[in-house]
């Protein structure tokens, strides 16, 4: 029974990851201009985050792999510093996009980006504190991404604005933020 439950959970995680990846490949007009995306794109190459690079999607939520969704490990001692740094770097990247969010997107979409980012930062705190495993963190992050993507689509439909992977996926995230 446990094996069947684990297989079902793996299939669910795999399906969520596939959906997230499919959503991330959508081309969007303002993606390149968004300073937060430009900054977060560089996080995956930051050698200071190497301890967690294969455990979380450093740049964007949509980069979450099936392997990451199956990591039932708690944070190990050497990974705490990398998680704290990642959270700090994500905050700096998000702050870079503040003016863009205030001037280039509708207020509802900007508010969604802020809320999603805050929720993802809280998830990092939960992971660092040992309240969730890497698998739980990654799954919740992908779930937030999917819900936010749906909400963004509704906002965009009402406003007539073009979509961006930054909001909500990388507002993050990751957006993939």
C-alpha positions in Angstrom: 0.0 0.0 0.0 2.8 2.4 0.9 4.5 1.7 -2.4 1.3 2.4 -4.3 0.9 5.7 -2.4 4.6 6.7 -3.1 4.1 5.8 -6.8 1.0 8.0 -6.9 2.7 10.9 -5.2 5.7 10.5 -7.6 3.3 10.7 -10.6 1.6 13.8 -9.1 4.9 15.4 -8.5 6.1 14.5 -12.0 2.9 15.9 -13.6 3.2 19.2 -11.6 6.8 19.5 -12.7 5.8 18.9 -16.3 3.1 21.6 -16.2 5.5 24.0 -14.6 8.1 23.4 -17.3 5.5 23.8 -20.1 4.4 27.1 -18.6 7.9 28.4 -18.4 8.7 28.0 -22.0 6.0 30.4 -23.1 7.5 33.4 -24.8 6.6 36.8 -23.3 7.2 40.3 -24.6 8.5 41.9 -21.4 10.5 39.1 -19.9 13.9 40.5 -21.1 13.2 44.0 -19.8 12.3 42.9 -16.3 15.2 43.5 -14.0 14.2 40.8 -11.5 14.5 38.1 -14.3 17.8 39.4 -15.4 19.1 39.1 -11.9 17.6 35.8 -11.0 18.8 34.3 -14.2 22.4 34.6 -12.8 21.6 32.8 -9.5 22.1 29.4 -11.0 25.7 30.2 -11.8 26.5 31.6 -8.4 29.2 29.3 -6.9 28.3 30.3 -3.4 25.0 28.5 -3.8 26.5 25.2 -5.0 25.5 23.4 -1.8 21.8 23.7 -2.7 22.1 24.0 -6.5 20.9 20.4 -7.1 18.2 20.6 -4.5 16.2 23.7 -5.4 15.6 25.6 -8.6 17.8 28.6 -7.9 16.7 30.9 -10.7 13.0 30.1 -11.5 10.4 27.8 -10.1 9.8 26.3 -13.5 13.4 24.9 -13.4 12.3 22.5 -10.7 13.2 18.9 -11.7 11.5 15.7 -10.9 14.6 14.7 -8.9 14.1 17.8 -6.7 10.5 16.9 -6.1 11.7 13.5 -4.7 14.3 14.8 -2.3 12.9 13.8 1.1 15.9 15.2 2.9 16.0 17.9 5.5 18.6 20.7 5.1 22.1 19.5 6.1 24.3 21.7 8.2 26.5 23.1 5.3 23.3 24.0 3.4 21.9 26.5 5.9 24.4 29.3 4.9 23.6 28.7 1.2 19.8 28.9 1.9 20.2 32.2 3.8 22.4 33.7 1.1 19.9 32.5 -1.6 17.0 34.2 0.2 19.0 37.4 0.5 20.0 37.3 -3.2 16.4 36.6 -4.2 15.3 39.6 -2.2 17.9 41.8 -3.9 16.8 40.6 -7.3 13.1 41.2 -6.5 13.9 44.7 -5.2 15.5 45.5 -8.6 12.2 45.0 -10.3 10.2 47.3 -8.0 10.1 50.3 -10.3 9.2 48.0 -13.3 6.3 46.4 -11.3 5.0 49.9 -10.3 5.1 51.3 -13.8 4.9 48.5 -16.4 2.2 46.2 -15.0 -1.3 46.6 -13.7 -1.6 47.0 -9.9 -3.3 43.6 -9.4 -0.5 41.8 -11.2 2.2 43.7 -9.2 0.4 42.8 -5.9 0.3 39.1 -7.0 4.0 39.2 -7.7 4.7 40.6 -4.2 2.4 38.1 -2.5 3.9 35.2 -4.4 7.5 36.3 -3.6 6.6 36.7 0.1 5.1 33.2 0.2 8.2 31.7 -1.5 10.5 33.5 0.9 8.4 32.1 3.8 8.9 28.6 2.3 12.6 29.1 2.3 12.4 30.0 6.0 10.4 26.8 6.6 12.9 24.7 4.7 15.9 26.3 6.6 14.1 25.7 9.9 13.6 22.0 9.2 9.8 22.2 9.1 9.7 20.9 5.5 11.9 18.6 3.4 13.3 19.6 0.1 10.6 17.6 -1.6 7.9 19.4 0.3 9.5 22.8 -0.4 9.8 22.1 -4.1 6.3 20.8 -4.4 4.7 23.7 -2.5 6.7 26.1 -4.6 5.5 24.5 -7.9 1.9 24.5 -6.5 2.2 28.2 -5.7 3.5 28.8 -9.2 0.6 27.0 -10.8 -2.0 28.8 -8.8 -0.3 32.2 -9.4 -0.1 31.5 -13.1 -3.8 30.8 -13.2 -4.5 34.0 -11.3 -2.2 36.0 -13.6 -4.1 34.7 -16.6 -7.3 36.0 -15.1 -5.8 39.4 -14.4 -4.3 39.6 -17.9 -7.6 38.7 -19.5 -9.3 41.5 -17.6 -6.6 44.0 -18.3 -5.6 43.1 -21.8 -1.9 43.2 -20.7 0.6 40.7 -22.2 1.9 38.0 -19.9 5.4 37.7 -18.3 7.0 34.6 -16.8 8.1 36.9 -13.9 4.6 37.5 -12.7 3.6 35.2 -11.2 6.2 32.5 -11.9 9.2 34.7 -11.2 7.8 37.7 -9.4 9.6 33.6 -9.2 9.5 31.1 -8.8 10.9 32.1 -8.7 8.4 33.6 -10.3 10.4 31.7 -10.1 11.8 33.9 -7.6 
